[in-house]
Amino acid sequence: MRYQIKYKVWLEKDGEIIMGLGREKLLKEIEKKGSISKAAKELGISYKKAWSFLKAMEKRLGTKLVETKRGGEKGGGAVLTKEAKELIKEFEKLVKRFEGVKKRAEKNE
């Protein structure tokens, strides 16, 4: 019987999600766009939802992930902190390890 192996990877603390693929995409999009609202729009979620994801992640980790500037003539903006970039890097490493396990399991089926 031929089948596909599927999995989801996320990080939790005390049963609460810190990071998953969606939150990783959000952080990467904020880095690319320089804006939480532009990142949210690109991902098809509301600004409020994006903001709540960020605040929940920061609260659970106990560290700031995004530095924001208020709007004005030139508009606001957002940049990732060093901690956010490290979190993305660690999460990417973890996902790659799971991909390796999946590939080995598929070869042995």
Gaussian input, Z-matrix of N, CA and C with variables (Angstrom, degrees):
# hf/3-21g

backbone

0 1
 N
 C     1     B1
 C     2     B2     1     A1
 N     3     B3     2     A2     1     D1
 C     4     B4     3     A3     2     D2
 C     5     B5     4     A4     3     D3
 N     6     B6     5     A5     4     D4
 C     7     B7     6     A6     5     D5
 C     8     B8     7     A7     6     D6
 N     9     B9     8     A8     7     D7
 C    10    B10     9     A9     8     D8
 C    11    B11    10    A10     9     D9
 N    12    B12    11    A11    10    D10
 C    13    B13    12    A12    11    D11
 C    14    B14    13    A13    12    D12
 N    15    B15    14    A14    13    D13
 C    16    B16    15    A15    14    D14
 C    17    B17    16    A16    15    D15
 N    18    B18    17    A17    16    D16
 C    19    B19    18    A18    17    D17
 C    20    B20    19    A19    18    D18
 N    21    B21    20    A20    19    D19
 C    22    B22    21    A21    20    D20
 C    23    B23    22    A22    21    D21
 N    24    B24    23    A23    22    D22
 C    25    B25    24    A24    23    D23
 C    26    B26    25    A25    24    D24
 N    27    B27    26    A26    25    D25
 C    28    B28    27    A27    26    D26
 C    29    B29    28    A28    27    D27
 N    30    B30    29    A29    28    D28
 C    31    B31    30    A30    29    D29
 C    32    B32    31    A31    30    D30
 N    33    B33    32    A32    31    D31
 C    34    B34    33    A33    32    D32
 C    35    B35    34    A34    33    D33
 N    36    B36    35    A35    34    D34
 C    37    B37    36    A36    35    D35
 C    38    B38    37    A37    36    D36
 N    39    B39    38    A38    37    D37
 C    40    B40    39    A39    38    D38
 C    41    B41    40    A40    39    D39
 N    42    B42    41    A41    40    D40
 C    43    B43    42    A42    41    D41
 C    44    B44    43    A43    42    D42
 N    45    B45    44    A44    43    D43
 C    46    B46    45    A45    44    D44
 C    47    B47    46    A46    45    D45
 N    48    B48    47    A47    46    D46
 C    49    B49    48    A48    47    D47
 C    50    B50    49    A49    48    D48
 N    51    B51    50    A50    49    D49
 C    52    B52    51    A51    50    D50
 C    53    B53    52    A52    51    D51
 N    54    B54    53    A53    52    D52
 C    55    B55    54    A54    53    D53
 C    56    B56    55    A55    54    D54
 N    57    B57    56    A56    55    D55
 C    58    B58    57    A57    56    D56
 C    59    B59    58    A58    57    D57
 N    60    B60    59    A59    58    D58
 C    61    B61    60    A60    59    D59
 C    62    B62    61    A61    60    D60
 N    63    B63    62    A62    61    D61
 C    64    B64    63    A63    62    D62
 C    65    B65    64    A64    63    D63
 N    66    B66    65    A65    64    D64
 C    67    B67    66    A66    65    D65
 C    68    B68    67    A67    66    D66
 N    69    B69    68    A68    67    D67
 C    70    B70    69    A69    68    D68
 C    71    B71    70    A70    69    D69
 N    72    B72    71    A71    70    D70
 C    73    B73    72    A72    71    D71
 C    74    B74    73    A73    72    D72
 N    75    B75    74    A74    73    D73
 C    76    B76    75    A75    74    D74
 C    77    B77    76    A76    75    D75
 N    78    B78    77    A77    76    D76
 C    79    B79    78    A78    77    D77
 C    80    B80    79    A79    78    D78
 N    81    B81    80    A80    79    D79
 C    82    B82    81    A81    80    D80
 C    83    B83    82    A82    81    D81
 N    84    B84    83    A83    82    D82
 C    85    B85    84    A84    83    D83
 C    86    B86    85    A85    84    D84
 N    87    B87    86    A86    85    D85
 C    88    B88    87    A87    86    D86
 C    89    B89    88    A88    87    D87
 N    90    B90    89    A89    88    D88
 C    91    B91    90    A90    89    D89
 C    92    B92    91    A91    90    D90
 N    93    B93    92    A92    91    D91
 C    94    B94    93    A93    92    D92
 C    95    B95    94    A94    93    D93
 N    96    B96    95    A95    94    D94
 C    97    B97    96    A96    95    D95
 C    98    B98    97    A97    96    D96
 N    99    B99    98    A98    97    D97
 C   100   B100    99    A99    98    D98
 C   101   B101   100   A100    99    D99
 N   102   B102   101   A101   100   D100
 C   103   B103   102   A102   101   D101
 C   104   B104   103   A103   102   D102
 N   105   B105   104   A104   103   D103
 C   106   B106   105   A105   104   D104
 C   107   B107   106   A106   105   D105
 N   108   B108   107   A107   106   D106
 C   109   B109   108   A108   107   D107
 C   110   B110   109   A109   108   D108
 N   111   B111   110   A110   109   D109
 C   112   B112   111   A111   110   D110
 C   113   B113   112   A112   111   D111
 N   114   B114   113   A113   112   D112
 C   115   B115   114   A114   113   D113
 C   116   B116   115   A115   114   D114
 N   117   B117   116   A116   115   D115
 C   118   B118   117   A117   116   D116
 C   119   B119   118   A118   117   D117
 N   120   B120   119   A119   118   D118
 C   121   B121   120   A120   119   D119
 C   122   B122   121   A121   120   D120
 N   123   B123   122   A122   121   D121
 C   124   B124   123   A123   122   D122
 C   125   B125   124   A124   123   D123
 N   126   B126   125   A125   124   D124
 C   127   B127   126   A126   125   D125
 C   128   B128   127   A127   126   D126
 N   129   B129   128   A128   127   D127
 C   130   B130   129   A129   128   D128
 C   131   B131   130   A130   129   D129
 N   132   B132   131   A131   130   D130
 C   133   B133   132   A132   131   D131
 C   134   B134   133   A133   132   D132
 N   135   B135   134   A134   133   D133
 C   136   B136   135   A135   134   D134
 C   137   B137   136   A136   135   D135
 N   138   B138   137   A137   136   D136
 C   139   B139   138   A138   137   D137
 C   140   B140   139   A139   138   D138
 N   141   B141   140   A140   139   D139
 C   142   B142   141   A141   140   D140
 C   143   B143   142   A142   141   D141
 N   144   B144   143   A143   142   D142
 C   145   B145   144   A144   143   D143
 C   146   B146   145   A145   144   D144
 N   147   B147   146   A146   145   D145
 C   148   B148   147   A147   146   D146
 C   149   B149   148   A148   147   D147
 N   150   B150   149   A149   148   D148
 C   151   B151   150   A150   149   D149
 C   152   B152   151   A151   150   D150
 N   153   B153   152   A152   151   D151
 C   154   B154   153   A153   152   D152
 C   155   B155   154   A154   153   D153
 N   156   B156   155   A155   154   D154
 C   157   B157   156   A156   155   D155
 C   158   B158   157   A157   156   D156
 N   159   B159   158   A158   157   D157
 C   160   B160   159   A159   158   D158
 C   161   B161   160   A160   159   D159
 N   162   B162   161   A161   160   D160
 C   163   B163   162   A162   161   D161
 C   164   B164   163   A163   162   D162
 N   165   B165   164   A164   163   D163
 C   166   B166   165   A165   164   D164
 C   167   B167   166   A166   165   D165
 N   168   B168   167   A167   166   D166
 C   169   B169   168   A168   167   D167
 C   170   B170   169   A169   168   D168
 N   171   B171   170   A170   169   D169
 C   172   B172   171   A171   170   D170
 C   173   B173   172   A172   171   D171
 N   174   B174   173   A173   172   D172
 C   175   B175   174   A174   173   D173
 C   176   B176   175   A175   174   D174
 N   177   B177   176   A176   175   D175
 C   178   B178   177   A177   176   D176
 C   179   B179   178   A178   177   D177
 N   180   B180   179   A179   178   D178
 C   181   B181   180   A180   179   D179
 C   182   B182   181   A181   180   D180
 N   183   B183   182   A182   181   D181
 C   184   B184   183   A183   182   D182
 C   185   B185   184   A184   183   D183
 N   186   B186   185   A185   184   D184
 C   187   B187   186   A186   185   D185
 C   188   B188   187   A187   186   D186
 N   189   B189   188   A188   187   D187
 C   190   B190   189   A189   188   D188
 C   191   B191   190   A190   189   D189
 N   192   B192   191   A191   190   D190
 C   193   B193   192   A192   191   D191
 C   194   B194   193   A193   192   D192
 N   195   B195   194   A194   193   D193
 C   196   B196   195   A195   194   D194
 C   197   B197   196   A196   195   D195
 N   198   B198   197   A197   196   D196
 C   199   B199   198   A198   197   D197
 C   200   B200   199   A199   198   D198
 N   201   B201   200   A200   199   D199
 C   202   B202   201   A201   200   D200
 C   203   B203   202   A202   201   D201
 N   204   B204   203   A203   202   D202
 C   205   B205   204   A204   203   D203
 C   206   B206   205   A205   204   D204
 N   207   B207   206   A206   205   D205
 C   208   B208   207   A207   206   D206
 C   209   B209   208   A208   207   D207
 N   210   B210   209   A209   208   D208
 C   211   B211   210   A210   209   D209
 C   212   B212   211   A211   210   D210
 N   213   B213   212   A212   211   D211
 C   214   B214   213   A213   212   D212
 C   215   B215   214   A214   213   D213
 N   216   B216   215   A215   214   D214
 C   217   B217   216   A216   215   D215
 C   218   B218   217   A217   216   D216
 N   219   B219   218   A218   217   D217
 C   220   B220   219   A219   218   D218
 C   221   B221   220   A220   219   D219
 N   222   B222   221   A221   220   D220
 C   223   B223   222   A222   221   D221
 C   224   B224   223   A223   222   D222
 N   225   B225   224   A224   223   D223
 C   226   B226   225   A225   224   D224
 C   227   B227   226   A226   225   D225
 N   228   B228   227   A227   226   D226
 C   229   B229   228   A228   227   D227
 C   230   B230   229   A229   228   D228
 N   231   B231   230   A230   229   D229
 C   232   B232   231   A231   230   D230
 C   233   B233   232   A232   231   D231
 N   234   B234   233   A233   232   D232
 C   235   B235   234   A234   233   D233
 C   236   B236   235   A235   234   D234
 N   237   B237   236   A236   235   D235
 C   238   B238   237   A237   236   D236
 C   239   B239   238   A238   237   D237
 N   240   B240   239   A239   238   D238
 C   241   B241   240   A240   239   D239
 C   242   B242   241   A241   240   D240
 N   243   B243   242   A242   241   D241
 C   244   B244   243   A243   242   D242
 C   245   B245   244   A244   243   D243
 N   246   B246   245   A245   244   D244
 C   247   B247   246   A246   245   D245
 C   248   B248   247   A247   246   D246
 N   249   B249   248   A248   247   D247
 C   250   B250   249   A249   248   D248
 C   251   B251   250   A250   249   D249
 N   252   B252   251   A251   250   D250
 C   253   B253   252   A252   251   D251
 C   254   B254   253   A253   252   D252
 N   255   B255   254   A254   253   D253
 C   256   B256   255   A255   254   D254
 C   257   B257   256   A256   255   D255
 N   258   B258   257   A257   256   D256
 C   259   B259   258   A258   257   D257
 C   260   B260   259   A259   258   D258
 N   261   B261   260   A260   259   D259
 C   262   B262   261   A261   260   D260
 C   263   B263   262   A262   261   D261
 N   264   B264   263   A263   262   D262
 C   265   B265   264   A264   263   D263
 C   266   B266   265   A265   264   D264
 N   267   B267   266   A266   265   D265
 C   268   B268   267   A267   266   D266
 C   269   B269   268   A268   267   D267
 N   270   B270   269   A269   268   D268
 C   271   B271   270   A270   269   D269
 C   272   B272   271   A271   270   D270
 N   273   B273   272   A272   271   D271
 C   274   B274   273   A273   272   D272
 C   275   B275   274   A274   273   D273
 N   276   B276   275   A275   274   D274
 C   277   B277   276   A276   275   D275
 C   278   B278   277   A277   276   D276
 N   279   B279   278   A278   277   D277
 C   280   B280   279   A279   278   D278
 C   281   B281   280   A280   279   D279
 N   282   B282   281   A281   280   D280
 C   283   B283   282   A282   281   D281
 C   284   B284   283   A283   282   D282
 N   285   B285   284   A284   283   D283
 C   286   B286   285   A285   284   D284
 C   287   B287   286   A286   285   D285
 N   288   B288   287   A287   286   D286
 C   289   B289   288   A288   287   D287
 C   290   B290   289   A289   288   D288
 N   291   B291   290   A290   289   D289
 C   292   B292   291   A291   290   D290
 C   293   B293   292   A292   291   D291
 N   294   B294   293   A293   292   D292
 C   295   B295   294   A294   293   D293
 C   296   B296   295   A295   294   D294
 N   297   B297   296   A296   295   D295
 C   298   B298   297   A297   296   D296
 C   299   B299   298   A298   297   D297
 N   300   B300   299   A299   298   D298
 C   301   B301   300   A300   299   D299
 C   302   B302   301   A301   300   D300
 N   303   B303   302   A302   301   D301
 C   304   B304   303   A303   302   D302
 C   305   B305   304   A304   303   D303
 N   306   B306   305   A305   304   D304
 C   307   B307   306   A306   305   D305
 C   308   B308   307   A307   306   D306
 N   309   B309   308   A308   307   D307
 C   310   B310   309   A309   308   D308
 C   311   B311   310   A310   309   D309
 N   312   B312   311   A311   310   D310
 C   313   B313   312   A312   311   D311
 C   314   B314   313   A313   312   D312
 N   315   B315   314   A314   313   D313
 C   316   B316   315   A315   314   D314
 C   317   B317   316   A316   315   D315
 N   318   B318   317   A317   316   D316
 C   319   B319   318   A318   317   D317
 C   320   B320   319   A319   318   D318
 N   321   B321   320   A320   319   D319
 C   322   B322   321   A321   320   D320
 C   323   B323   322   A322   321   D321
 N   324   B324   323   A323   322   D322
 C   325   B325   324   A324   323   D323
 C   326   B326   325   A325   324   D324

   B1=1.4578
   B2=1.5375
   B3=1.2903
   B4=1.4632
   B5=1.5324
   B6=1.3010
   B7=1.4701
   B8=1.5133
   B9=1.3188
   B10=1.4644
   B11=1.5205
   B12=1.2880
   B13=1.4575
   B14=1.5200
   B15=1.3118
   B16=1.4685
   B17=1.5296
   B18=1.2922
   B19=1.4594
   B20=1.5190
   B21=1.3203
   B22=1.4601
   B23=1.5172
   B24=1.3146
   B25=1.4605
   B26=1.5187
   B27=1.3120
   B28=1.4567
   B29=1.5165
   B30=1.3113
   B31=1.4624
   B32=1.5200
   B33=1.3209
   B34=1.4638
   B35=1.5144
   B36=1.3056
   B37=1.4555
   B38=1.5201
   B39=1.3230
   B40=1.4709
   B41=1.5251
   B42=1.3409
   B43=1.4523
   B44=1.5199
   B45=1.3214
   B46=1.4676
   B47=1.5310
   B48=1.3302
   B49=1.4666
   B50=1.5276
   B51=1.3223
   B52=1.4652
   B53=1.5283
   B54=1.3281
   B55=1.4613
   B56=1.5137
   B57=1.3172
   B58=1.4535
   B59=1.5166
   B60=1.3138
   B61=1.4587
   B62=1.5260
   B63=1.3248
   B64=1.4600
   B65=1.5149
   B66=1.3137
   B67=1.4645
   B68=1.5276
   B69=1.3238
   B70=1.4656
   B71=1.5351
   B72=1.3330
   B73=1.4700
   B74=1.5218
   B75=1.3248
   B76=1.4620
   B77=1.5265
   B78=1.3155
   B79=1.4720
   B80=1.5299
   B81=1.3222
   B82=1.4634
   B83=1.5279
   B84=1.3189
   B85=1.4641
   B86=1.5274
   B87=1.3341
   B88=1.4699
   B89=1.5243
   B90=1.3217
   B91=1.4652
   B92=1.5287
   B93=1.3184
   B94=1.4663
   B95=1.5305
   B96=1.3390
   B97=1.4691
   B98=1.5279
   B99=1.3397
   B100=1.4634
   B101=1.5167
   B102=1.3462
   B103=1.4600
   B104=1.5194
   B105=1.3369
   B106=1.4656
   B107=1.5225
   B108=1.3297
   B109=1.4726
   B110=1.5308
   B111=1.3316
   B112=1.4699
   B113=1.5270
   B114=1.3312
   B115=1.4658
   B116=1.5276
   B117=1.3316
   B118=1.4623
   B119=1.5252
   B120=1.3195
   B121=1.4681
   B122=1.5235
   B123=1.3181
   B124=1.4717
   B125=1.5248
   B126=1.3309
   B127=1.4661
   B128=1.5270
   B129=1.3313
   B130=1.4599
   B131=1.5188
   B132=1.3337
   B133=1.4668
   B134=1.5229
   B135=1.3171
   B136=1.4624
   B137=1.5312
   B138=1.3232
   B139=1.4586
   B140=1.5252
   B141=1.3322
   B142=1.4670
   B143=1.5311
   B144=1.3316
   B145=1.4713
   B146=1.5310
   B147=1.3354
   B148=1.4640
   B149=1.5285
   B150=1.3208
   B151=1.4600
   B152=1.5292
   B153=1.3238
   B154=1.4761
   B155=1.5302
   B156=1.3408
   B157=1.4678
   B158=1.5271
   B159=1.3282
   B160=1.4664
   B161=1.5233
   B162=1.3258
   B163=1.4655
   B164=1.5281
   B165=1.3352
   B166=1.4677
   B167=1.5305
   B168=1.3255
   B169=1.4626
   B170=1.5265
   B171=1.3297
   B172=1.4701
   B173=1.5271
   B174=1.3116
   B175=1.4679
   B176=1.5270
   B177=1.3209
   B178=1.4727
   B179=1.5186
   B180=1.3355
   B181=1.4637
   B182=1.5230
   B183=1.3335
   B184=1.4556
   B185=1.5158
   B186=1.3310
   B187=1.4586
   B188=1.5292
   B189=1.3178
   B190=1.4628
   B191=1.5259
   B192=1.3326
   B193=1.4602
   B194=1.5257
   B195=1.3399
   B196=1.4641
   B197=1.5249
   B198=1.3274
   B199=1.4664
   B200=1.5188
   B201=1.3301
   B202=1.4687
   B203=1.5212
   B204=1.3301
   B205=1.4698
   B206=1.5173
   B207=1.2922
   B208=1.4625
   B209=1.5150
   B210=1.3154
   B211=1.4688
   B212=1.5178
   B213=1.2627
   B214=1.4547
   B215=1.5113
   B216=1.2948
   B217=1.4730
   B218=1.5195
   B219=1.3170
   B220=1.4697
   B221=1.5245
   B222=1.3263
   B223=1.4582
   B224=1.5108
   B225=1.3037
   B226=1.4613
   B227=1.5120
   B228=1.2883
   B229=1.4535
   B230=1.5109
   B231=1.3200
   B232=1.4571
   B233=1.5216
   B234=1.3130
   B235=1.4653
   B236=1.5236
   B237=1.3194
   B238=1.4617
   B239=1.5205
   B240=1.3147
   B241=1.4572
   B242=1.5285
   B243=1.3027
   B244=1.4673
   B245=1.5300
   B246=1.3303
   B247=1.4681
   B248=1.5247
   B249=1.3233
   B250=1.4667
   B251=1.5245
   B252=1.3245
   B253=1.4668
   B254=1.5259
   B255=1.3270
   B256=1.4650
   B257=1.5205
   B258=1.3250
   B259=1.4612
   B260=1.5247
   B261=1.3217
   B262=1.4655
   B263=1.5263
   B264=1.3277
   B265=1.4616
   B266=1.5325
   B267=1.3292
   B268=1.4679
   B269=1.5270
   B270=1.3233
   B271=1.4604
   B272=1.5333
   B273=1.3252
   B274=1.4671
   B275=1.5282
   B276=1.3360
   B277=1.4686
   B278=1.5246
   B279=1.3319
   B280=1.4652
   B281=1.5292
   B282=1.3198
   B283=1.4703
   B284=1.5253
   B285=1.3341
   B286=1.4693
   B287=1.5246
   B288=1.3256
   B289=1.4650
   B290=1.5202
   B291=1.3254
   B292=1.4631
   B293=1.5285
   B294=1.3332
   B295=1.4646
   B296=1.5255
   B297=1.3279
   B298=1.4635
   B299=1.5114
   B300=1.3155
   B301=1.4693
   B302=1.5285
   B303=1.3221
   B304=1.4737
   B305=1.5283
   B306=1.3305
   B307=1.4685
   B308=1.5304
   B309=1.3373
   B310=1.4659
   B311=1.5317
   B312=1.3207
   B313=1.4665
   B314=1.5229
   B315=1.3263
   B316=1.4654
   B317=1.5374
   B318=1.3324
   B319=1.4748
   B320=1.5217
   B321=1.3344
   B322=1.4662
   B323=1.5180
   B324=1.3334
   B325=1.4724
   B326=1.4889
   A1=109.03
   A2=115.41
   A3=121.31
   A4=108.49
   A5=117.24
   A6=121.22
   A7=109.44
   A8=115.46
   A9=121.94
   A10=108.73
   A11=115.08
   A12=120.14
   A13=107.59
   A14=116.42
   A15=122.61
   A16=108.48
   A17=115.44
   A18=120.35
   A19=109.27
   A20=115.77
   A21=122.07
   A22=106.92
   A23=115.19
   A24=120.69
   A25=107.96
   A26=116.11
   A27=120.42
   A28=108.30
   A29=115.26
   A30=121.81
   A31=108.35
   A32=116.41
   A33=122.01
   A34=110.15
   A35=114.05
   A36=121.35
   A37=105.97
   A38=116.44
   A39=122.08
   A40=111.52
   A41=117.12
   A42=122.01
   A43=115.09
   A44=117.45
   A45=121.88
   A46=109.11
   A47=116.50
   A48=120.77
   A49=111.05
   A50=114.06
   A51=121.18
   A52=108.13
   A53=116.03
   A54=119.91
   A55=110.10
   A56=114.91
   A57=123.50
   A58=106.80
   A59=116.82
   A60=120.00
   A61=112.41
   A62=118.23
   A63=121.30
   A64=112.47
   A65=115.98
   A66=120.28
   A67=110.58
   A68=116.02
   A69=119.76
   A70=109.28
   A71=116.40
   A72=120.39
   A73=110.85
   A74=116.38
   A75=120.42
   A76=110.51
   A77=116.88
   A78=120.18
   A79=111.24
   A80=116.98
   A81=120.44
   A82=111.10
   A83=116.61
   A84=120.59
   A85=110.19
   A86=117.80
   A87=120.91
   A88=108.98
   A89=116.14
   A90=120.01
   A91=110.33
   A92=116.91
   A93=121.72
   A94=111.69
   A95=117.08
   A96=121.50
   A97=113.50
   A98=117.02
   A99=119.97
   A100=112.86
   A101=115.80
   A102=120.45
   A103=110.19
   A104=115.93
   A105=119.96
   A106=109.83
   A107=117.62
   A108=119.93
   A109=111.23
   A110=118.31
   A111=120.40
   A112=110.78
   A113=116.42
   A114=120.36
   A115=110.14
   A116=116.50
   A117=120.85
   A118=110.45
   A119=115.73
   A120=120.65
   A121=110.35
   A122=116.70
   A123=121.86
   A124=111.42
   A125=116.47
   A126=121.40
   A127=113.05
   A128=116.86
   A129=120.05
   A130=114.05
   A131=116.20
   A132=120.06
   A133=108.63
   A134=115.83
   A135=119.28
   A136=110.28
   A137=115.04
   A138=120.60
   A139=109.31
   A140=115.81
   A141=121.00
   A142=111.40
   A143=116.51
   A144=120.26
   A145=110.10
   A146=116.74
   A147=120.62
   A148=110.12
   A149=116.15
   A150=121.67
   A151=110.46
   A152=116.56
   A153=119.11
   A154=110.94
   A155=117.67
   A156=120.41
   A157=110.15
   A158=116.23
   A159=120.66
   A160=111.58
   A161=116.38
   A162=120.21
   A163=110.97
   A164=117.15
   A165=120.84
   A166=110.61
   A167=116.82
   A168=120.78
   A169=110.30
   A170=115.81
   A171=120.04
   A172=111.02
   A173=116.78
   A174=120.66
   A175=110.45
   A176=116.62
   A177=120.80
   A178=112.08
   A179=117.07
   A180=120.61
   A181=112.54
   A182=115.92
   A183=119.86
   A184=112.71
   A185=116.39
   A186=120.54
   A187=110.15
   A188=115.34
   A189=121.56
   A190=108.93
   A191=116.93
   A192=121.85
   A193=112.43
   A194=115.65
   A195=120.05
   A196=109.28
   A197=115.21
   A198=121.31
   A199=106.99
   A200=116.32
   A201=119.67
   A202=110.84
   A203=113.83
   A204=121.44
   A205=106.21
   A206=116.37
   A207=120.18
   A208=110.63
   A209=114.05
   A210=120.60
   A211=111.41
   A212=115.75
   A213=122.88
   A214=107.21
   A215=117.11
   A216=120.77
   A217=111.87
   A218=115.46
   A219=120.31
   A220=112.20
   A221=117.71
   A222=120.85
   A223=111.30
   A224=115.29
   A225=120.71
   A226=110.12
   A227=115.14
   A228=119.49
   A229=110.59
   A230=115.06
   A231=120.73
   A232=109.14
   A233=115.55
   A234=121.66
   A235=108.70
   A236=114.85
   A237=119.87
   A238=109.97
   A239=115.01
   A240=120.54
   A241=109.01
   A242=115.47
   A243=121.65
   A244=109.81
   A245=116.60
   A246=121.38
   A247=111.38
   A248=116.87
   A249=120.37
   A250=110.48
   A251=115.95
   A252=119.97
   A253=111.16
   A254=116.57
   A255=120.54
   A256=110.78
   A257=117.14
   A258=121.69
   A259=110.47
   A260=117.28
   A261=121.51
   A262=110.13
   A263=116.15
   A264=121.04
   A265=111.13
   A266=116.91
   A267=120.95
   A268=111.49
   A269=116.55
   A270=120.76
   A271=110.15
   A272=116.83
   A273=120.54
   A274=111.23
   A275=117.24
   A276=121.05
   A277=110.59
   A278=115.79
   A279=121.11
   A280=110.93
   A281=117.08
   A282=121.24
   A283=110.08
   A284=118.02
   A285=121.22
   A286=111.20
   A287=116.34
   A288=119.72
   A289=110.74
   A290=117.14
   A291=120.49
   A292=110.63
   A293=116.94
   A294=120.86
   A295=110.25
   A296=116.24
   A297=120.57
   A298=111.17
   A299=117.47
   A300=121.54
   A301=109.70
   A302=116.25
   A303=121.17
   A304=110.21
   A305=117.01
   A306=120.94
   A307=111.64
   A308=115.90
   A309=118.82
   A310=110.49
   A311=117.29
   A312=121.12
   A313=110.87
   A314=117.19
   A315=120.71
   A316=111.27
   A317=116.91
   A318=120.64
   A319=110.95
   A320=116.78
   A321=121.21
   A322=113.78
   A323=117.82
   A324=117.72
   A325=113.38
   D1=129.17
   D2=179.51
   D3=-95.29
   D4=133.80
   D5=179.86
   D6=-147.75
   D7=166.34
   D8=177.33
   D9=-107.19
   D10=140.20
   D11=175.01
   D12=-93.04
   D13=128.33
   D14=178.76
   D15=-123.13
   D16=151.28
   D17=177.82
   D18=-158.08
   D19=162.51
   D20=172.75
   D21=-129.75
   D22=140.59
   D23=179.68
   D24=-119.69
   D25=133.10
   D26=172.54
   D27=-152.88
   D28=160.83
   D29=178.00
   D30=-107.60
   D31=138.64
   D32=178.62
   D33=-127.54
   D34=157.79
   D35=170.47
   D36=-138.16
   D37=122.50
   D38=-178.54
   D39=53.71
   D40=39.26
   D41=177.60
   D42=78.35
   D43=4.18
   D44=-179.33
   D45=-110.38
   D46=135.72
   D47=-178.27
   D48=-68.83
   D49=131.99
   D50=174.03
   D51=-101.62
   D52=-50.54
   D53=-173.47
   D54=-146.13
   D55=135.60
   D56=173.14
   D57=-143.71
   D58=-175.34
   D59=-177.51
   D60=-61.20
   D61=-39.22
   D62=179.80
   D63=-65.66
   D64=-42.58
   D65=-179.88
   D66=-70.79
   D67=-33.76
   D68=175.34
   D69=-63.26
   D70=-45.22
   D71=178.12
   D72=-59.56
   D73=-40.67
   D74=179.29
   D75=-60.67
   D76=-49.19
   D77=179.91
   D78=-60.74
   D79=-44.36
   D80=-179.63
   D81=-64.18
   D82=-37.78
   D83=-179.60
   D84=-70.39
   D85=-36.91
   D86=175.76
   D87=-61.74
   D88=-42.86
   D89=179.09
   D90=-62.16
   D91=-42.79
   D92=-177.68
   D93=-69.69
   D94=-44.79
   D95=-174.23
   D96=-88.60
   D97=-21.57
   D98=-177.53
   D99=71.47
   D100=22.32
   D101=-175.45
   D102=-158.57
   D103=134.82
   D104=176.46
   D105=-69.05
   D106=-43.36
   D107=-177.26
   D108=-66.20
   D109=-39.94
   D110=178.11
   D111=-67.49
   D112=-38.03
   D113=177.87
   D114=-64.48
   D115=-44.75
   D116=179.72
   D117=-60.52
   D118=-45.00
   D119=179.92
   D120=-60.30
   D121=-44.99
   D122=179.78
   D123=-59.82
   D124=-36.39
   D125=-178.14
   D126=-88.50
   D127=-4.29
   D128=178.31
   D129=74.77
   D130=28.64
   D131=175.40
   D132=-121.66
   D133=162.29
   D134=179.87
   D135=-75.42
   D136=156.93
   D137=175.20
   D138=-58.55
   D139=-41.80
   D140=-178.80
   D141=-59.77
   D142=-41.81
   D143=179.21
   D144=-66.77
   D145=-44.24
   D146=178.85
   D147=-59.86
   D148=-45.20
   D149=-179.95
   D150=-62.05
   D151=-42.02
   D152=-178.88
   D153=-67.51
   D154=-36.74
   D155=175.19
   D156=-60.47
   D157=-47.22
   D158=-178.71
   D159=-61.94
   D160=-47.59
   D161=-178.22
   D162=-63.06
   D163=-40.27
   D164=178.87
   D165=-64.96
   D166=-42.79
   D167=179.11
   D168=-62.25
   D169=-46.41
   D170=-178.95
   D171=-63.12
   D172=-41.05
   D173=-179.64
   D174=-64.11
   D175=-45.13
   D176=-178.01
   D177=-68.56
   D178=-33.17
   D179=179.45
   D180=-86.47
   D181=-22.12
   D182=-177.88
   D183=73.64
   D184=27.52
   D185=179.99
   D186=-149.83
   D187=155.75
   D188=179.38
   D189=-79.57
   D190=135.60
   D191=178.79
   D192=-108.72
   D193=-26.15
   D194=-177.18
   D195=-134.78
   D196=131.75
   D197=173.12
   D198=-100.27
   D199=128.92
   D200=-177.76
   D201=-116.11
   D202=153.20
   D203=173.21
   D204=-119.58
   D205=137.32
   D206=178.39
   D207=-68.13
   D208=154.72
   D209=178.77
   D210=-66.27
   D211=176.49
   D212=-179.00
   D213=171.53
   D214=-150.58
   D215=178.92
   D216=-55.52
   D217=-47.21
   D218=-177.13
   D219=-93.84
   D220=4.17
   D221=-179.58
   D222=82.74
   D223=168.67
   D224=-179.92
   D225=-85.98
   D226=-158.91
   D227=178.55
   D228=-179.52
   D229=170.57
   D230=179.76
   D231=-147.79
   D232=139.71
   D233=175.14
   D234=-132.40
   D235=148.82
   D236=178.28
   D237=-77.50
   D238=145.17
   D239=174.53
   D240=-80.61
   D241=169.07
   D242=175.71
   D243=-58.14
   D244=-38.52
   D245=-179.77
   D246=-63.92
   D247=-39.20
   D248=179.08
   D249=-65.51
   D250=-42.09
   D251=179.53
   D252=-64.74
   D253=-37.86
   D254=177.01
   D255=-67.33
   D256=-39.83
   D257=178.36
   D258=-61.36
   D259=-44.67
   D260=178.02
   D261=-60.27
   D262=-46.77
   D263=-178.43
   D264=-60.29
   D265=-45.51
   D266=179.32
   D267=-65.35
   D268=-40.35
   D269=179.41
   D270=-65.09
   D271=-42.34
   D272=177.91
   D273=-60.70
   D274=-41.25
   D275=177.68
   D276=-61.06
   D277=-43.14
   D278=179.90
   D279=-62.80
   D280=-45.47
   D281=179.63
   D282=-61.75
   D283=-40.84
   D284=178.30
   D285=-61.48
   D286=-39.44
   D287=178.43
   D288=-63.74
   D289=-41.34
   D290=177.92
   D291=-65.69
   D292=-37.87
   D293=177.44
   D294=-61.28
   D295=-39.66
   D296=178.40
   D297=-63.89
   D298=-43.20
   D299=177.95
   D300=-62.23
   D301=-43.29
   D302=-179.76
   D303=-60.59
   D304=-47.17
   D305=-179.05
   D306=-61.93
   D307=-42.12
   D308=178.77
   D309=-65.19
   D310=-39.97
   D311=179.79
   D312=-65.53
   D313=-38.69
   D314=179.87
   D315=-67.66
   D316=-35.08
   D317=177.87
   D318=-65.95
   D319=-32.69
   D320=-175.46
   D321=-89.68
   D322=2.29
   D323=-174.85
   D324=-68.90

